[in-house]
Amino acid sequence: MTLHFRSIEEVGTERIHRLLDLTEHMAAVGRRPNPKVPALRGKTVCNLFFEDSTRTRMSFDLAAKRLSADTMTLAVSSSSVNKGESLRDTVETLDAMGVDAFVVRHRTSGVPWQVASWTPAAVVNAGDGWHAHPTQALLDAYTIRHRRGLTNDFSGIRVAIVGDIRHSRVARSTTEILQLLGAEVIHVAPRTLLPPTSDVATTTHLDDVISEVDVLYMLRMQRERMGAGIVPDGGEYSRRFALDERRAAALRSDALLMHPGPMNRGVEMMVDPTELQQSTILDQVTNGIAARMAVLFDLLGSGGIEE
Amino acid sequence: MMNKEAVLFAGGLVVDESGERHFDVRVRDGLVVETGSDLAAGDEERVDISGCILAPGFVDLHTHLREPGMPEAETIETGSRAAALGGYTAVVAMPNTDPTQDCVEVVEFVSKRGREIGLCDVRPSGSITIGRAGAQLTPFADLAAVGVHLFTDDGSGVQDEGLMRRALEYAGELGVVLAQHCEVASLTAGAVMHEGECCSHLGLPGWPSLAEELMVHRDIELSRLTGSPVHLLHLSTARSVELVRGAKADGLPVTAEATPHHISLTDERLSSFDTRYKVNPPLRTMADIEAVKAGLLDGTIDAIATDHAPHPSAAKDRPLDEAPPGMLGLETALGVARAHLDCSWQHLIGALSWRPARIAGLSDRHGRPVSEGEPANLVVIDPDPDWQVDPSALASRSRNTPYIGIDLKSRVRHTMFEGRMVVRDGIATA
């Protein structure tokens, strides 16, 4: 059985603990004067991006390069694939070139599972539909662990995830990994932005929880959801759910302010987070490379990561 | 076309609407000519069916044959062969072909092609609206005159209540039946699977049960208002079954069908993201399965109908939102129904044969008693085998069966259509 990295649930607790430890190691590698190691020399990683995502794609690309893997990138909108060959044709063609791992991003849930059924290569989910974004979850968990000086036991850590939970693969995967590590998660959103059913605690009142949480995790709110019968237009979302100056002042000084990027300034973010000492937003970007190195090394690595 | 055969079915258990009896059955010139104990073979072929059940052939109210228009998915020929192998002697061909079965020419093409192939009775349905666009009624009387009995826009429901009311009023005097695919479209935009825990977890857009139930309720009330019969296609939710039970208790002319997949597979199958499990209406929960089964057992749901919906691999090998809904059903219906319904053979065969034959207006030739002078549209069932489907061995042109690796029970051994053995020992003869 080929090992994949497609969802937190599928990966399981034991491997997540190992990957968090490995991420720490990779972060240390990243701080070396020469952050490149030969661990994946001779391996080929193919980035298969069917949805625009410059930052995640570049993060994966850099992670693979730091491990000395060869990389190929196919970045196309799904529609242009549809004009000619099918998704399956694309995967089988690339597979025939000799690929060890596919890193897959698609606007539809489940595509990484479909890809895995068409190739013997390992599959890394770089975000599928509203479903999962497990490398984001890993880097988020690592960021909290690192900033708070935790082990892999997050008991007592309270996290509020705010915004469009329903349409967010980040919310699903990050909630899963944090619960798996023992943290307490609450979702803050209007009913229309929550999944049809959920066993996660929810509230519609951000102000009730903001001063208590260890982590305030703000999600990106797509402007096109407003005025489309999901939430009202005209700034109501921001008044109820955005981080503004008053709410920023209510955050505990030792709390973490997180965001998966890209931010929608003026929608969910009414303050400049770079001015808040609680913000971990750029740390998340940095840690993303280490987390993705850990995932690729876990799947493909056999050589060492020493200098 | 094959010659009509002379056959003596010996040693089987005859099951039809009048009951069960250990009779031999003699068939000649397309008719059952004699039944009784220990019949002596004359010059006809003696076929030993000891341990098997002989029954009137099955009637599928809901088959997508895909011709004209989609020969890469299925043709009338491959679909007829799949039907015969499944024990069917008649199928109602759904109208969502290309072009739509909304006019006499297309309907006659399908009927004629079915007769040329001659593996089962192919009865085209007609669409309720031109092009299934939900706006303009098709010529019901002209279509009825060329043999259409069931009208449906299957694939989508008739959204406009006013139009559906007028369609029922107009259809009433003609003696035809309108069949509804119950789905309120504004509640299912973009939906891929049942709305519930599983879709929430998988991040897939949900198809709420309510979208079906609202239209079931609406059409029951429109039947009450107009007095015209309504047939409800592929019921999938517990509440839908409850609504139909109430309608029948009120004596309304409402009938209903359920598919093999809605009594055997839950929405959790989609956790594999395998597009073979995408179907419309979607696979639902275990509670829904139990309610649909209870409806079939107490007669609230009249018939098992396959919703046989072939799609080529190229169409199913797409992301879940783009892959078309639907799954194969004809060759596995008996095996699934037998494995999942705990009832008598007579009740089960009734749901596959004479009850759907009446709804389809085919009870002059199908679902008949097995007795002298009746048309020889028959199936012989071996009740014992436990088996699993081999997709590569299916007669259908497509391979989208959801039953790979799932235990099925009982197999069709022979199918006789109009006195000809179209399936012999589980193999199509033509």
Chai-1 contact restraints between the chains, C-beta under 6 A:
chainA,res_idxA,chainB,res_idxB,connection_type,confidence,min_distance_angstrom,max_distance_angstrom,comment,restraint_id
A,S86,B,D317,contact,1.0,0.0,6.0,A-B,restraint_1
A,R88,B,D317,contact,1.0,0.0,6.0,A-B,restraint_2
A,T108,B,P319,contact,1.0,0.0,6.0,A-B,restraint_3
A,T108,B,L320,contact,1.0,0.0,6.0,A-B,restraint_4
A,T108,B,D321,contact,1.0,0.0,6.0,A-B,restraint_5
A,S109,B,L202,contact,1.0,0.0,6.0,A-B,restraint_6
A,S109,B,G203,contact,1.0,0.0,6.0,A-B,restraint_7
A,S109,B,L204,contact,1.0,0.0,6.0,A-B,restraint_8
A,G110,B,F273,contact,1.0,0.0,6.0,A-B,restraint_9
A,G110,B,L320,contact,1.0,0.0,6.0,A-B,restraint_10
A,V111,B,P319,contact,1.0,0.0,6.0,A-B,restraint_11
A,W113,B,F273,contact,1.0,0.0,6.0,A-B,restraint_12
A,G129,B,G203,contact,1.0,0.0,6.0,A-B,restraint_13
A,W130,B,G203,contact,1.0,0.0,6.0,A-B,restraint_14
A,H131,B,L202,contact,1.0,0.0,6.0,A-B,restraint_15
A,H131,B,G203,contact,1.0,0.0,6.0,A-B,restraint_16
A,R172,B,G203,contact,1.0,0.0,6.0,A-B,restraint_17
A,P195,B,S200,contact,1.0,0.0,6.0,A-B,restraint_18
A,P196,B,E195,contact,1.0,0.0,6.0,A-B,restraint_19
A,P196,B,S200,contact,1.0,0.0,6.0,A-B,restraint_20
A,P196,B,G206,contact,1.0,0.0,6.0,A-B,restraint_21
A,T197,B,E197,contact,1.0,0.0,6.0,A-B,restraint_22
A,T197,B,S200,contact,1.0,0.0,6.0,A-B,restraint_23
